[in-house]
Amino acid sequence: MAKLALDLHDIFNKGTSIDAELNRVIDEAVRKKITLVEIIPGKGSGQLKKRVLRFLNQPEIKKLYHRLEKDDKNFGRIFVHFRF
């Protein structure tokens, strides 16, 4: 199964690039029909994870994917599942 991963550790303090990277990875998944995207906001304060979830809950983004899964074993990971 093809999977994309986006690690936000490196760009967490640059506001615009987070949204740009999230857009890029979602677009790439749709374009290449990849069924799973793993987003790694890391554990930290939880602010970055909240931001990622807010981004993913925007109506125009939400309609692109099938479901979200928060990793039970690793708080710092979110899986975005696509269905094509």
Phi, psi and omega per residue, in radians:
M1 nan 2.301 3.122
A2 -1.332 2.471 -3.124
K3 -2.524 2.494 3.017
L4 -1.922 2.582 3.069
A5 -2.244 2.434 3.094
L6 -2.211 1.975 3.121
D7 -1.720 2.016 -3.068
L8 -1.566 0.020 -3.122
H9 -0.919 -0.718 -3.026
D10 -1.303 -0.420 -3.001
I11 -2.071 0.204 -2.981
F12 -1.019 -0.430 -3.068
N13 -1.705 0.113 3.117
K14 -1.955 1.685 -3.021
G15 -0.812 -0.924 -3.030
T16 -1.188 -0.646 -3.060
S17 -1.219 -0.422 3.084
I18 -1.102 -0.919 3.128
D19 -1.088 -0.680 3.130
A20 -1.091 -0.769 3.132
E21 -1.176 -0.693 3.096
L22 -1.100 -0.791 3.090
N23 -1.033 -0.771 -3.093
R24 -1.075 -0.801 -3.061
V25 -1.239 -0.616 3.095
I26 -1.172 -0.801 3.111
D27 -1.030 -0.762 -3.129
E28 -1.102 -0.731 3.122
A29 -1.065 -0.772 -3.141
V30 -1.138 -0.801 -3.096
R31 -1.094 -0.726 -3.078
K32 -1.675 0.069 -3.126
K33 0.947 0.847 3.101
I34 -1.572 2.291 -2.964
T35 -1.516 -0.227 -3.094
L36 -2.464 2.253 3.017
V37 -2.083 2.238 3.094
E38 -1.803 2.097 3.109
I39 -1.904 2.275 -3.067
I40 -2.038 1.586 3.088
P41 -1.377 -0.242 -3.096
G42 1.458 3.061 -3.030
K43 -1.515 -0.992 3.053
G44 0.584 -2.459 -3.087
S45 -1.498 -0.182 -3.093
G46 1.625 -0.144 -3.117
Q47 -1.152 -0.720 -3.120
L48 -1.160 -0.716 3.106
K49 -1.075 -0.749 3.100
K50 -1.052 -0.718 -3.137
R51 -1.116 -0.744 3.112
V52 -1.083 -0.774 -3.136
L53 -1.125 -0.681 3.068
R54 -1.074 -0.761 3.107
F55 -1.032 -0.833 -3.082
L56 -1.199 -0.369 -3.137
N57 -1.548 -0.036 3.056
Q58 -1.115 2.363 -3.064
P59 -0.911 -0.713 -3.073
E60 -1.256 -0.393 3.085
I61 -1.537 -0.756 -3.073
K62 -0.992 -0.611 -3.114
K63 -1.230 -0.233 -3.096
L64 -1.458 -0.464 -3.070
Y65 -2.031 2.914 -3.060
H66 -1.523 -0.907 3.135
R67 -2.779 2.823 3.090
L68 -1.883 2.587 3.066
E69 -2.400 2.180 3.045
K70 -1.600 2.261 -3.090
D71 -1.172 2.074 -3.137
D72 -1.161 -0.592 -3.049
K73 -1.520 -0.374 -3.115
N74 -2.371 1.799 -3.085
F75 -0.994 -0.480 -3.054
G76 -1.523 0.410 -3.105
R77 -2.376 2.446 3.065
I78 -2.257 2.345 3.070
F79 -1.879 2.329 3.083
V80 -1.979 2.074 -3.093
H81 -1.754 2.336 3.115
F82 -1.990 2.647 3.071
R83 -2.263 2.178 -3.111
F84 -2.078 nan nan
